[in-house]
Amino acid sequence: RIRSDYGFMGTALILIFYYLRKDKKAMLLTAAVAIPVLWAFECYFYYRWMGYSQIPFRLLAQNGIIELPGLLALPLLNRYNGERGKKIPRWLNYGFYPGHLCIAWLWLKLVLTR
């Protein structure tokens, strides 16, 4: 078994992006449909495999909070023209990733602990 961060859904999206890379409109439209469909498919089979006869909505929503915001990246991908943008300071690049993870963690704690 191959262990990865994204499993089936991530692999499927990578393949979609690769095969449709020359037609950006088709790629984005397919991704907009595929992200929710693949997420539902993955959640359904994962929770069935875990032994749930009915999938608890809380678990489905908890998983969706992680996956579905990927849809928010599609407008940004649509605006990308293939050229390098403005150069920004290196410290901002290195600080963005842990900073956005901290913000996401705080948001999840506030939303899911209610």
Secondary structure as the mmCIF struct_conf table of DSSP 4:
data_model
#
loop_
_struct_conf.conf_type_id
_struct_conf.id
_struct_conf.beg_label_comp_id
_struct_conf.beg_label_asym_id
_struct_conf.beg_label_seq_id
_struct_conf.end_label_comp_id
_struct_conf.end_label_asym_id
_struct_conf.end_label_seq_id
BEND BEND1 ASP A 5 TYR A 6
HELX_RH_AL_P HELX_RH_AL_P1 GLY A 7 TYR A 19
TURN_TY1_P TURN_TY1_P1 LEU A 20 LYS A 22
HELX_RH_AL_P HELX_RH_AL_P2 LYS A 24 TRP A 49
TURN_TY1_P TURN_TY1_P2 MET A 50 GLY A 51
BEND BEND2 SER A 53 GLN A 54
HELX_RH_AL_P HELX_RH_AL_P3 PHE A 57 GLU A 67
HELX_RH_3T_P HELX_RH_3T_P1 LEU A 68 ALA A 73
HELX_RH_AL_P HELX_RH_AL_P4 LEU A 74 ARG A 79
BEND BEND3 GLY A 82 GLU A 83
HELX_RH_AL_P HELX_RH_AL_P5 ARG A 90 LEU A 112
TURN_TY1_P TURN_TY1_P3 THR A 113 THR A 113
#
